[in-house]
C-alpha cells in the first residue's frame, strides 16, 4: 500500500496512520506532509521505527524551504518517482 501524507503531521492523526502501516508499505510525504521528514522531529522518529520506506516529494520540499532540513533517512523523489510508487502499489491511502 502507498500511503501519502499531505497534511502537516501536527494536524493529522499520526497514531492511526502508524497503526495502518504494514511491512512493505511505502509512505510518500507531499505538500505540508514534508514536515514529517525534517531531521530530529518526533514524527520522523515514529516513522523510522515502522517497517516501511519513507519518501518525500522534492518539489514540495523545495517549495517550503526545507531542502537542507530533510533527514537523509528519507528518500527524495521527483514526480516521476511519485508515479513509480503509484505503479508499484495497487492501493493508496491518503492522509
MARMAR-185264 format. One line per 4 residues: number of its first residue (from 1); for each residue x, y, z of N, C-alpha, C, O. Coordinates in pm, whole numbers, padded with zeros to 5 digits, always signed. Layout:
# residues N
NUM) X Y Z X Y Z X Y Z X Y Z  ...
//
This chain:
# residues 95
1) +00086 -00118 +00000 +00000 +00000 +00000 +00090 +00124 +00000 +00191 +00129 +00070  +00051 +00221 -00080 +00117 +00350 -00078 +00034 +00444 +00006 -00084 +00466 -00022  +00095 +00500 +00108 +00031 +00599 +00193 +00089 +00734 +00152 +00210 +00746 +00133  +00005 +00834 +00139 +00051 +00970 +00111 +00006 +01060 +00224 -00112 +01065 +00259
5) +00101 +01131 +00280 +00070 +01227 +00387 +00086 +01366 +00331 +00197 +01410 +00300  -00025 +01436 +00316 -00020 +01570 +00259 -00048 +01680 +00360 -00030 +01798 +00331  -00091 +01642 +00478 -00116 +01740 +00584 +00001 +01743 +00680 +00075 +01645 +00693  +00018 +01854 +00746 +00121 +01865 +00849 +00102 +01753 +00950 -00012 +01724 +00988
9) +00208 +01690 +00994 +00193 +01584 +01094 +00132 +01635 +01225 +00079 +01556 +01304  +00139 +01764 +01248 +00078 +01822 +01367 -00074 +01836 +01351 -00145 +01862 +01449  -00124 +01820 +01230 -00268 +01831 +01202 -00322 +01703 +01142 -00417 +01705 +01063  -00263 +01591 +01179 -00302 +01462 +01124 -00304 +01360 +01237 -00233 +01375 +01336
13) -00386 +01259 +01223 -00392 +01152 +01322 -00278 +01054 +01297 -00299 +00948 +01238  -00160 +01090 +01342 -00041 +01008 +01318 -00051 +00872 +01385 +00006 +00775 +01335  -00122 +00863 +01497 -00139 +00735 +01566 -00214 +00637 +01475 -00175 +00521 +01464  -00320 +00683 +01411 -00395 +00598 +01319 -00310 +00563 +01197 -00310 +00448 +01153
17) -00239 +00660 +01144 -00153 +00634 +01030 -00053 +00524 +01064 -00037 +00429 +00987  +00013 +00535 +01177 +00113 +00436 +01218 +00051 +00298 +01237 +00113 +00196 +01204  -00071 +00293 +01288 -00141 +00166 +01306 -00173 +00097 +01174 -00180 -00025 +01167  -00192 +00175 +01069 -00228 +00121 +00938 -00108 +00073 +00857 -00125 +00000 +00759
21) +00011 +00113 +00895 +00130 +00078 +00818 +00165 -00069 +00836 +00163 -00122 +00947  +00196 -00133 +00726 +00235 -00275 +00726 +00371 -00289 +00659 +00412 -00203 +00581  +00438 -00397 +00689 +00567 -00424 +00628 +00553 -00424 +00476 +00462 -00486 +00421  +00643 -00354 +00410 +00639 -00345 +00265 +00565 -00225 +00213 +00572 -00195 +00094
25) +00492 -00154 +00300 +00423 -00032 +00259 +00525 +00079 +00237 +00637 +00075 +00288  +00485 +00178 +00161 +00565 +00298 +00141 +00483 +00418 +00183 +00361 +00419 +00169  +00552 +00519 +00235 +00487 +00645 +00274 +00553 +00756 +00196 +00675 +00773 +00201  +00473 +00833 +00124 +00523 +00948 +00050 +00473 +01075 +00116 +00353 +01095 +00133
29) +00566 +01160 +00155 +00534 +01288 +00217 +00522 +01393 +00107 +00617 +01416 +00032  +00405 +01455 +00097 +00380 +01557 -00004 +00318 +01679 +00062 +00275 +01673 +00177  +00313 +01789 -00011 +00255 +01914 +00039 +00310 +01944 +00179 +00431 +01936 +00200  +00224 +01977 +00275 +00270 +02009 +00410 +00317 +01885 +00487 +00377 +01898 +00593
33) +00290 +01768 +00434 +00337 +01644 +00496 +00488 +01631 +00497 +00543 +01552 +00574  +00557 +01710 +00412 +00703 +01702 +00409 +00764 +01741 +00543 +00880 +01708 +00571  +00688 +01811 +00626 +00739 +01849 +00759 +00774 +01727 +00843 +00859 +01736 +00932  +00709 +01615 +00817 +00739 +01492 +00892 +00877 +01438 +00859 +00928 +01353 +00933
37) +00938 +01484 +00751 +01071 +01438 +00713 +01184 +01523 +00764 +01300 +01495 +00734  +01153 +01627 +00840 +01256 +01715 +00893 +01335 +01641 +01002 +01278 +01582 +01094  +01465 +01646 +00988 +01556 +01579 +01081 +01527 +01619 +01226 +01512 +01738 +01257  +01521 +01519 +01314 +01510 +01545 +01457 +01370 +01562 +01512 +01355 +01580 +01633
41) +01266 +01558 +01428 +01132 +01575 +01487 +01076 +01440 +01531 +01117 +01335 +01482  +00983 +01444 +01621 +00930 +01321 +01682 +00853 +01235 +01582 +00849 +01113 +01596  +00793 +01296 +01481 +00718 +01220 +01382 +00812 +01135 +01297 +00780 +01020 +01263  +00926 +01190 +01261 +01023 +01114 +01184 +01074 +00996 +01265 +01095 +00888 +01210
45) +01095 +01015 +01393 +01138 +00904 +01479 +01034 +00792 +01480 +01070 +00675 +01474  +00906 +00827 +01487 +00800 +00727 +01486 +00796 +00654 +01351 +00782 +00532 +01347  +00809 +00728 +01242 +00805 +00668 +01110 +00927 +00580 +01085 +00917 +00477 +01018  +01040 +00619 +01138 +01163 +00541 +01120 +01154 +00406 +01189 +01223 +00311 +01149
49) +01072 +00395 +01292 +01056 +00268 +01364 +00960 +00173 +01293 +00953 +00055 +01327  +00885 +00223 +01195 +00788 +00141 +01121 +00860 +00062 +01012 +00965 +00105 +00963  +00804 -00054 +00973 +00868 -00140 +00872 +00837 -00094 +00728 +00791 -00173 +00646  +00861 +00032 +00701 +00825 +00092 +00572 +00942 +00173 +00518 +01042 +00195 +00587
53) +00928 +00216 +00395 +01020 +00313 +00337 +00948 +00447 +00332 +00829 +00454 +00298  +01020 +00554 +00366 +00963 +00688 +00367 +01026 +00768 +00254 +01148 +00775 +00241  +00940 +00829 +00173 +00982 +00912 +00060 +00928 +01052 +00080 +00831 +01073 +00153  +00991 +01148 +00014 +00945 +01286 +00019 +00953 +01344 -00123 +01049 +01320 -00196
57) +00850 +01420 -00160 +00846 +01480 -00292 +00936 +01604 -00292 +00908 +01703 -00224  +01042 +01597 -00370 +01146 +01702 -00374 +01087 +01840 -00406 +01128 +01939 -00345  +00994 +01847 -00498 +00937 +01976 -00536 +00867 +02043 -00418 +00874 +02165 -00402  +00799 +01963 -00335 +00729 +02020 -00219 +00829 +02059 -00109 +00806 +02156 -00036
61) +00937 +01985 -00098 +01043 +02020 -00002 +01100 +02157 -00040 +01113 +02245 +00045  +01135 +02173 -00166 +01193 +02300 -00212 +01095 +02415 -00199 +01134 +02525 -00162  +00969 +02391 -00230 +00868 +02497 -00222 +00850 +02549 -00080 +00812 +02664 -00059  +00877 +02464 +00018 +00860 +02503 +00158 +00991 +02541 +00225 +00992 +02573 +00344
65) +01101 +02539 +00152 +01230 +02582 +00207 +01293 +02484 +00303 +01372 +02525 +00389  +01259 +02355 +00292 +01312 +02255 +00385 +01427 +02173 +00327 +01466 +02072 +00386  +01481 +02212 +00216 +01579 +02129 +00145 +01696 +02087 +00235 +01738 +01971 +00231  +01748 +02177 +00313 +01863 +02145 +00398 +01824 +02075 +00528 +01911 +02029 +00602
69) +01693 +02066 +00557 +01649 +02012 +00685 +01593 +01870 +00677 +01569 +01808 +00780  +01571 +01819 +00557 +01514 +01685 +00542 +01618 +01580 +00579 +01734 +01588 +00537  +01577 +01482 +00655 +01666 +01375 +00701 +01720 +01294 +00583 +01652 +01276 +00482  +01841 +01247 +00597 +01900 +01160 +00494 +01837 +01022 +00495 +01860 +00944 +00403
73) +01759 +00989 +00597 +01691 +00859 +00602 +01565 +00858 +00516 +01505 +00753 +00493  +01525 +00976 +00467 +01408 +00989 +00381 +01456 +00997 +00236 +01548 +01073 +00204  +01395 +00918 +00150 +01433 +00915 +00009 +01360 +01025 -00066 +01238 +01034 -00061  +01436 +01109 -00135 +01377 +01218 -00213 +01340 +01166 -00352 +01419 +01099 -00418
77) +01219 +01199 -00396 +01175 +01160 -00530 +01115 +01281 -00601 +01067 +01375 -00538  +01119 +01276 -00733 +01053 +01377 -00814 +00917 +01321 -00857 +00875 +01217 -00808  +00848 +01391 -00947 +00716 +01344 -00988 +00721 +01209 -01059 +00628 +01129 -01050  +00831 +01182 -01130 +00847 +01051 -01194 +00856 +00942 -01088 +00799 +00834 -01104
81) +00927 +00971 -00980 +00935 +00876 -00868 +00800 +00855 -00802 +00768 +00744 -00760  +00721 +00961 -00794 +00586 +00953 -00739 +00502 +00856 -00825 +00431 +00771 -00772  +00512 +00870 -00955 +00439 +00782 -01047 +00485 +00637 -01028 +00403 +00546 -01027  +00616 +00617 -01015 +00669 +00481 -00995 +00612 +00418 -00868 +00579 +00299 -00866
85) +00599 +00498 -00763 +00542 +00446 -00638 +00396 +00408 -00655 +00350 +00308 -00600  +00321 +00488 -00732 +00180 +00456 -00753 +00164 +00330 -00838 +00069 +00254 -00820  +00256 +00309 -00931 +00252 +00187 -01013 +00291 +00065 -00928 +00234 -00043 -00945  +00385 +00083 -00839 +00432 -00027 -00752 +00323 -00080 -00662 +00318 -00200 -00634
89) +00235 +00006 -00616 +00131 -00032 -00520 -00008 -00028 -00585 -00044 +00069 -00651  -00082 -00134 -00566 -00217 -00139 -00623 -00315 -00054 -00545 -00418 -00014 -00599  -00286 -00027 -00418 -00375 +00055 -00335 -00304 +00177 -00282 -00182 +00179 -00267  -00383 +00280 -00254 -00329 +00402 -00199 -00422 +00457 -00092 -00545 +00453 -00107
93) -00364 +00509 +00015 -00442 +00568 +00122 -00385 +00707 +00150 -00267 +00721 +00183  -00469 +00807 +00136 -00425 +00947 +00155 -00458 +00990 +00297 -00565 +00961 +00351  -00363 +01059 +00356 -00377 +01112 +00492 -00371 +01262 +00488 -00382 +01326 +00592
//
